[in-house]
């Protein structure tokens, strides 16, 4: 799901999506697999979502790439053997459910910080409920971007960039809760997530972020207002072979071949011989509908990292 909506409506959307969510401490001895996609917990059958499949594979030290290719009976044999070994090390696992779907599995050290709580924290901080925000969410992550239109600056005539903040959270362990700077190019609706000196990333092992939330927001909002120079420098930095540069960055940031092709295609929608055009290719590619919210976020993050690498 990807939309521009008021904070109030986004809270309503996330509330509805969370209706059947619940958490439970599960005895490891009560877990038995029929396959990678199906688990029995204390006599009740649950479908295992992709997010939980990967977490279980990592927890039980069975490579997901191998496990996902196995026949179901071999998946069950592997998983049931290793879950029995896990029971020797710990009594319980912290499980997150969506109705009859298992969506995540953690140790008892995990501290849940839910998407809805993050949105309410934004409201408590002072964001108006009727304020328009950019919002995307899938079963793995939520991304909220808040542009500050009154802080916009021009790259060129009729090419305006709007700074703001980005908040990303994953309830299923894909990403840490992160608060970062965000830049929104109006002419093509591309977005870029950039590093600042006050970025914050909090693993879900404490509730410290909830106490520091207002302070971090203040810092990131302040830093996001000073991105003009970076964009100007990127537009003045020549690139001899843009396609080769895209491939180099793709290898550096471990971007798949499929996504690299999407980036190259995006480049030729607005080609040019500067670093700005390379960066723009990554942000334009992030809008491709075939990408998950997580994949799009990673491309926008990569674009921000590349922007941070340009030298005056």
N, C-alpha and C positions, 0 to 999 in steps of 0.2 A: 504494500500500500504506500502511495506517495501522493501528497496533497499539500496545498496551501490553505490554511484554515485558521480560525481564531483559537487561542489557547483554550478557551472554554470548550469549544467543540472537540478539540484534540483530547482533552481530559475525558469527555464523554465517550469518544471512540475507544480510548484505552480502557476505560472502566468497563465497557461492554465486552471488549476482547478478553478481559481478565475475569469474567464472571465465573468461569469454571476452574480457575487456578486454585491450587492448594498445595501445601508443603507437608511432608511427613517424614519422620525419622523411621527408617525401615531397617529391620534386622537383616544382616547380610545372609544369614541362614535361611531366611524366608524367600530369597530370590532364586528363581529357576527359569532358564531360558528355553524357549521353543525354537528360536532363531535370533538373529541380530535384531529383527524387527518386532519380536514378540517376547514378552516376559510375563511370568506368573509371580505375583507377590502375595504371599500368605493366602493362596487360593483364588486370587482375583487376577484376571488376564488384562494386560495393558499393551497397547501398541507403543513401540519405542520410536520416538521421533528422531530425525537425523542428528539433531543437536545432542541428544542423549546417547545415540549410537557411538558418536565420536568420543564423548566423554567416558563412556564405559570401556571402549577399546583402549583409550589412554590409561585409565585407571587400572585395567587388568593386564596392561602391557602386551596387548595383542595388536599388531599393526592393522589399522582400519583398512588400508588399501588391500591387504591380504584377506582380512575377514569378510569384507563386503563382496569379494569374488567367490567365496566358498559356497557350496550347497548348504541349504538350511540345516541339515542334520549335522554337518561338520561345524557350522557356526555354533550350534547348540553345544556340541561336545567341547569345543574350545572354551566357550564362555562359561559353561557350568564347571569345567575343571578349574579355571582361574578364579571364579567367584568363590569356590570352596577354599582355594588358597588365600584369598582375600579375607575370608572369615577368621583365619588364624591371626591376622594382624589388627582387625578392628571388628567391633560388634555391630555397629550401625553405619548406614550411609544416609545422608540428607538428600531426599528426593523431591523434585518439583514436578507437579502434575498439571495437566489441562484435561479435566474430566477423566476419561479412560485412556489418556495418552501420557506416557512418561516423557517429560521434556528435558530433564537434566538430572545428573547425579553428582553429588559432591561429598566430601568428608564433612564431619561435624564442625570443622573450623569455618566453613562457609557462612558468610553473613549476608542474607538477602537484602538487596536494595532494589525495589521494584520500580518499573517505569512510572507508575501512577504516583508514587511517592516523590520522584524527581520532578514531575510536572507540578505537583502541589507545592513543592519547595520553590519553584520558579514563581508561582503566584504569591507565596509568602514573601519572597524577595522584593516584589514590587512590579512584576510584569502584569500588565492589564489583561483581564480575561478576554477582552475583545481585540487584543493585539494579534495581528496576522503573523503566523509563523510558518516556516516550511517544515514539513513533517513526513518522515518515512518510517515504516516499521514492517518487519516480518517476524517469523517465529524465533529468530535468533537475536535481533537487536532493534533498538529504537534510536532514531536520529532526529534531533530538533535543532533548527537553525533560526536565529532571530536577527534579521537585518536591521541596521540602524540607518534608515533612509536619510535622516537629517545630517549624517556624517559622510555622505557620499563624496567621491572625488572623480575627476575626469582623467582617463588615460589618453583620450584624443577627443576631438569634437564628436559629440553624440555617442561617446563610449564611456559610460558611467559605471563605476565600481562602488558597491555598498559594503562597508565593513559591518561586522556583527559578531555574534558568538555561536558556537556549535556545542551541543551537549549530546553525547552518545552514551547509551547504557545497554548492557545485555543482561537479561535475567537468567541466561543459560550458559554463562561462562565463555562466550565467544570473545568478548572484549571487556576491559575494565571500564568503569564509569569515568568518562573524560570530559573536561571542559576546555575548549580551545577557541582560537580566533577563527573567523569565517569571513570570506570575501565573496560577494555575489555580483557577477557581471550582468548588467541589465540587458544589454543588446542581444545576448544569446542565452540568458538565464543559466549560465554556468556557475557552479559554486566551487570554492577552493577552501580547504581547511589547513590552516597554517600554524606553525609552531610560534610560541611567544615565550618570554622569560618566565611567565607565571602560569603556564599550562599546568593542569593537574590531572593525574590519572590515579584512580584509587581501585585497587583490587578489592573484591568483595570478602574481606576478612575482618573488617571493622566498620563502625559507623562514623568514623572520624570525618568523612566527607560531608555528612549532613551538618556537622558543626561548622565546617570551614566553607560551606557552599557560598554564603554571601561574600566572603572575603575574596575567594577565587574568582567569582563572577566579576566583581569590581575590577580586579587586576586584569583579567582577560579583555573585558570591555575597553579598558584604558589602552592596553597594548594594541588592540585591533585597529585603533584609529591612526596608527602610524605605518600603514602598509604601502602608502603611495610610492615611496622611494624604491622599494623592491620591485614593484610593477614597472616603474619607469626604467630602472636598470635592465630588467629582463627584456623590455621592448628595444633597448639600445644594444643588446648583446647579440652579435651576429652568429649564425649557425650555418656552416657550409653544407652539411648533409643532414637535413632534419630526420629523414627516415632512419638513417643509421643511429642518430642520437636517441630516437625513440626506442630502438632495439637495445641500445646500451643501457638506458634507464630501466627498461623492462627486465633485463637480466639482473641489474643491480638490485632491484626491488622485488625480484622473484615473481614477476607477473607472468601468467600463463600465456601460451602462444595464442589461444583464442582471444584473450583480452587484448593482447598486443595488436592483433589484427583489427579489433574494434577501435583502438587508439589511432592506428594508421589511417583507417577510414575517416575517423573524426578529424584528423589533421587536414585531410584534403577537402573538407567542407569549408575550412578557412585557412588555407596554406600561407606560409610566410617563412622568411629566413632569419628569424630571431628566436631567442629562448622563450619569449612570450608566446609565440605560436606553438612551441612544443608543450608548454604548460597548459595552454588552452585546449590542446588535443586531449590531454588527460582528463580535464574537467568536462569537456564536451562528451567524451566517451562514457563518463560516469552517468550520463543521462540515458544511456541505452537501456531499453526496457528488458533486455534478456538478462541483465545483471541483477543479482540479489542486492538487498539493502547493504549488506556487509561488503560485497564486492565494490559497489559504487562508492561507499565510504572510503575504502582503501585506495581507490584511484584518486579521490579528492585529497586524501592525506598525502599521497605520493606527489601530487601536483604542488601541494604546499611545501613539501620537503625540497622539491626541485627549485621552487621560488626562493627558498632560504639558502640555496647553494650559489645563486648568482652573485658575482663580485662586481663592485664598482670600479 
